[in-house]
Amino acid sequence: MLALDFRDLSQHSDVLRLRDGQSVTVRFVEPQDGAALQDYFRSLTSGSRYNRFLGAASELPRSELEKSIHVGDDNRFTVIVMMKVDGTERVVGEARYAFEPRSGRFEFGLSIDDRWQGHGIGAALLSNLECRAAAFGAERIFGDTLRSNSAMIGLARKSGYSFAPTPNDWKLVRFEKTIDVAPADIPCASWRLAATGGLPASMH
Ligand SMILES: CC(C)(COP(=O)(O)OP(=O)(O)OC[C@H]1O[C@@H](n2cnc3c(N)ncnc32)[C@H](O)[C@@H]1OP(=O)(O)O)[C@@H](O)C(=O)NCCC(=O)NCCS
């Protein structure tokens, strides 16, 4: 199981190659990324924000933003997807996840910039999250989405998730999968760190 070294979050960064040959970097949010993360949420279409926040919102509430930039608090983590656009590194996606050590369950939500949807970034980020979950020693990964969110449901279906009603909320559907990352195929830095014993075998 992975323990994070908060002194060097960059060692958990991953470069993901997309099907068109472009690459993106997935890395933990740092406190100085707060403004860029908020700008990213504001730049999403209202439909994407609605789907991401499961309701209407023009931006990330200040309290949530504050929590998001403090990676690891309460076993919750935010990663951003960075891509070079016109020579400048920009946030083109994000995911927030939580690991519950007692149940072995890993919950997440994610979004991709509307201008970059349909390029395979969501699928690549989802695989990366599964690997991050494996590095924690998670047994199950899941998320909840609106029943009307055909893009997320399509992505989850294509990625091998099964579906069930979300407890206590008829508007949502839960997609869930057993974590199964083969150690021979090391697809993320966090897994590599955990597998090579570079970090102690417990959560802080
Ligand atoms: C859901 C979301 C993350 C998908 O990201 P994406 O980068 O556009 O997805 P990808 O390009 O990687 O697509 C992967 C697969 O997902 C499915 N998919 C993607 N968009 C789809 C759509 N609009 N309708 C149906 N299926 C879709 C397809 O199976 C696709 O495979 P294909 O390209 O071979 O057809 C993105 O649409 C998004 O950010 N939506 C707004 C926020 C949101 O809904 N978040 C989920 C809340 S948990």
Ligand as a Chemical Component Dictionary entry (heavy atoms), coordinates in Angstrom:
data_LIG
# 
_chem_comp.id                   LIG 
_chem_comp.type                 NON-POLYMER 
_chem_comp.pdbx_formal_charge   0 
_chem_comp.three_letter_code    LIG 
# 
loop_
_chem_comp_atom.comp_id 
_chem_comp_atom.atom_id 
_chem_comp_atom.alt_atom_id 
_chem_comp_atom.type_symbol 
_chem_comp_atom.charge 
_chem_comp_atom.model_Cartn_x 
_chem_comp_atom.model_Cartn_y 
_chem_comp_atom.model_Cartn_z 
_chem_comp_atom.pdbx_ordinal 
LIG C1  C1  C 0 -17.147 12.184 -19.399 1  
LIG C2  C2  C 0 -15.851 12.805 -19.910 2  
LIG C3  C3  C 0 -14.855 12.863 -18.756 3  
LIG C4  C4  C 0 -15.276 11.946 -21.058 4  
LIG O1  O1  O 0 -13.990 12.447 -21.372 5  
LIG P1  P1  P 0 -13.414 12.447 -22.881 6  
LIG O2  O2  O 0 -11.988 12.819 -22.815 7  
LIG O3  O3  O 0 -14.269 13.261 -23.756 8  
LIG O4  O4  O 0 -13.582 10.905 -23.259 9  
LIG P2  P2  P 0 -12.689 10.075 -24.310 10 
LIG O5  O5  O 0 -12.408 10.933 -25.500 11 
LIG O6  O6  O 0 -11.541 9.493  -23.593 12 
LIG O7  O7  O 0 -13.704 8.940  -24.732 13 
LIG C5  C5  C 0 -13.529 7.597  -24.309 14 
LIG C6  C6  C 0 -14.792 6.824  -24.580 15 
LIG O8  O8  O 0 -15.863 7.343  -23.763 16 
LIG C7  C7  C 0 -17.090 7.262  -24.498 17 
LIG N1  N1  N 0 -17.609 8.601  -24.732 18 
LIG C8  C8  C 0 -16.940 9.776  -24.693 19 
LIG N2  N2  N 0 -17.766 10.794 -24.964 20 
LIG C9  C9  C 0 -18.971 10.252 -25.211 21 
LIG C10 C10 C 0 -20.241 10.801 -25.522 22 
LIG N3  N3  N 0 -20.418 12.122 -25.660 23 
LIG N4  N4  N 0 -21.283 9.947  -25.676 24 
LIG C11 C11 C 0 -21.149 8.623  -25.515 25 
LIG N5  N5  N 0 -19.944 8.038  -25.217 26 
LIG C12 C12 C 0 -18.888 8.855  -25.047 27 
LIG C13 C13 C 0 -16.781 6.583  -25.801 28 
LIG O9  O9  O 0 -16.918 5.177  -25.623 29 
LIG C14 C14 C 0 -15.312 6.915  -25.984 30 
LIG O10 O10 O 0 -14.634 5.999  -26.787 31 
LIG P3  P3  P 0 -14.438 6.294  -28.370 32 
LIG O11 O11 O 0 -13.721 7.616  -28.453 33 
LIG O12 O12 O 0 -13.616 5.168  -28.854 34 
LIG O13 O13 O 0 -15.799 6.385  -28.934 35 
LIG C15 C15 C 0 -16.117 14.231 -20.492 36 
LIG O14 O14 O 0 -17.171 14.159 -21.398 37 
LIG C16 C16 C 0 -16.418 15.290 -19.454 38 
LIG O15 O15 O 0 -15.512 15.862 -18.846 39 
LIG N6  N6  N 0 -17.725 15.584 -19.212 40 
LIG C17 C17 C 0 -18.100 16.658 -18.276 41 
LIG C18 C18 C 0 -17.833 16.286 -16.818 42 
LIG C19 C19 C 0 -18.421 14.939 -16.469 43 
LIG O16 O16 O 0 -19.460 14.529 -16.954 44 
LIG N7  N7  N 0 -17.755 14.245 -15.546 45 
LIG C20 C20 C 0 -18.185 12.962 -15.056 46 
LIG C21 C21 C 0 -18.720 13.113 -13.662 47 
LIG S1  S1  S 0 -18.260 11.699 -12.702 48 
# 
loop_
_chem_comp_bond.comp_id 
_chem_comp_bond.atom_id_1 
_chem_comp_bond.atom_id_2 
_chem_comp_bond.value_order 
_chem_comp_bond.pdbx_ordinal 
LIG C1  C2  SING 1  
LIG C2  C3  SING 2  
LIG C2  C4  SING 3  
LIG C2  C15 SING 4  
LIG C4  O1  SING 5  
LIG O1  P1  SING 6  
LIG P1  O2  DOUB 7  
LIG P1  O3  SING 8  
LIG P1  O4  SING 9  
LIG O4  P2  SING 10 
LIG P2  O5  DOUB 11 
LIG P2  O6  SING 12 
LIG P2  O7  SING 13 
LIG O7  C5  SING 14 
LIG C5  C6  SING 15 
LIG C6  O8  SING 16 
LIG C6  C14 SING 17 
LIG O8  C7  SING 18 
LIG C7  N1  SING 19 
LIG C7  C13 SING 20 
LIG N1  C8  SING 21 
LIG N1  C12 SING 22 
LIG C8  N2  DOUB 23 
LIG N2  C9  SING 24 
LIG C9  C10 SING 25 
LIG C9  C12 DOUB 26 
LIG C10 N3  SING 27 
LIG C10 N4  DOUB 28 
LIG N4  C11 SING 29 
LIG C11 N5  DOUB 30 
LIG N5  C12 SING 31 
LIG C13 O9  SING 32 
LIG C13 C14 SING 33 
LIG C14 O10 SING 34 
LIG O10 P3  SING 35 
LIG P3  O11 DOUB 36 
LIG P3  O12 SING 37 
LIG P3  O13 SING 38 
LIG C15 O14 SING 39 
LIG C15 C16 SING 40 
LIG C16 O15 DOUB 41 
LIG C16 N6  SING 42 
LIG N6  C17 SING 43 
LIG C17 C18 SING 44 
LIG C18 C19 SING 45 
LIG C19 O16 DOUB 46 
LIG C19 N7  SING 47 
LIG N7  C20 SING 48 
LIG C20 C21 SING 49 
LIG C21 S1  SING 50 
# 
